[in-house]
Amino acid sequence: MYYMKSELNDMSDKLKNKSDRLTEGLAKSLFSGQTRPNELLPTEAELGQRYDVSRPTIRNRLEEFANYGIIRRQPGQGTRVLPYSEWNILSEQVTSWISQYAEDDLPFFHETLKFRSLIEPIVSAEAAIKAQADDLMHIERGIIGMEKAVEDPDFCFEGQHYNEWDASFHEAIYRASRSMMWGHLAAVVRPTLLRIAETSLDKQQLIEKSLPAHRQVFEAIRRQQPRRAYDLAREILVLGAAESNWKDQFDDAEAVIGSVFGFHLKNNDEDQE
């Protein structure tokens, strides 16, 4: 049978949509906690009937989740969900699923905040040492976007919400560290940073407190003051934790910082202000 090109494209889109629905359906079930570690996923036959997709498609999609450490396929025993500790939560795709589907009582956001609490001050200090002119431009653009957004009733500037500008600001700092590791993690942290920002208990109060600190972080990086950048980045995290649902997790991270990381940065800035 001969198909017009437009018909082939329509068929391809329908197949893709079915496949995507399967992927997103599995992701929602897994990341919302509907299906938990040690439980079994539906069989291939059940998934095929539910999403109207072929077995090869199902196997390909299950293999994707297996590659992220989320599930393990066991011949004759089904597909079992692995413990959360096995999940690759620093993958961009996994982080995206976390931000879309994860419930607050699951460990993902707790662990992300703890990670940021431990790492982000160090990243900011490294940015103060290594940032170049284009890095500073991107960081400043983020802070300017935040400052302009608060002047708008809808907290928007140039079509982006304040939280988006906030995420862009932090992402630019990760990239300004000129570290392959931190630069890669910038895109990974962004979705969960946005989700955590959305859970702030009093957004107006948090913005009023933290916005000046964001500007100060930028100035410390611009003036090449790593110790000051480190301290101010921690101050932003302290403010954010105090106004959110994640204070206990932040306190845990602070204990680690005090016992392990506190001595890593020498107080050697020439100009502490």
Secondary structure, DSSP 8 states (H G I E B T S, - for coil): ----HHHHHHHHHHHHHHHHHHHHHHHHHHHTTSS-TT-B---HHHHHHHHT--HHHHHHHHHHHHHTTSEEEETTTEEEE--GGGS-TTSHHHHHHHHHH--TTSSHHHHHHHHHHHHHHHHHHHHHHH--HHHHHHHHHHHHHHHHHTTSTTSEETTEEHHHHHHHHHHHHHHHTT-HHHHHHHHHHHHHHHHHHHT-S-HHHHHHHHHHHHHHHHHHHHTT-HHHHHHHHHHHHHHHHHTSS-HHHHHHHHHHIIIIITTSS----S---
